[in-house]
């Protein structure tokens, strides 16, 4: 619940993780049921959807705080420089990414959650895959009510379980996030190099499994 999120904006992104499991692994959105957002938050959501849709820009990456965390089934990036590497790499990895719809299911003072459906088309256009996910955006307390709210922790869950942050799968997704940004010859990525600071990195929170410390919720 967002009431458990810190209100101290100086804390690194790791402190802003929301954990949950679901009784239903299907996060197919129903846009007709989506909660309406205030204009500033709707612009934030529009920027996040554009990032998912292979449309990265410097301003859209600025939606994240320098000490942010991005956490999904393939990536664990724990600062904005690494996050920039991931977003700007997407158009190189996919021919296209189309948003099929979303449903905002929670709009709390420090948390926005939405069900998202995205179709990813691989190079050559010979294959596509559609993924439904629950996306949790933990907001920076200092900017949550501003005209430009920023994200402290972005979690993308594609099934009913949460992430344990352990094992070889996690080691790989963190390793690649640590390396990709530094390997990219991109002015857009290197513009965030100053965000690659040890003071932004805390130890990864690990859990005993995909249901540990993750209460079951209905979405």
Secondary structure, 3 states (H helix, E strand, C coil): CHHHCCCCCCCCHHHHCCCCEECCCCCCCCHHHCCCCCHHHHHHHHHHHHHHCCCCCHHHHCCEEEEEEEECCCCEECCHHHHHHHHHHHHHHEEEEEEEEEEEEEEECCEEEEEEEEEEEEHHHCCEEEEEEEEEEEECCCCCCCCCCCEEEEEEECCCCCCCCCHHHHHHHHHHHHHHHHHCCCHHHHCCHHHCCHHHCCCCCCCCCCCCCCCEECC
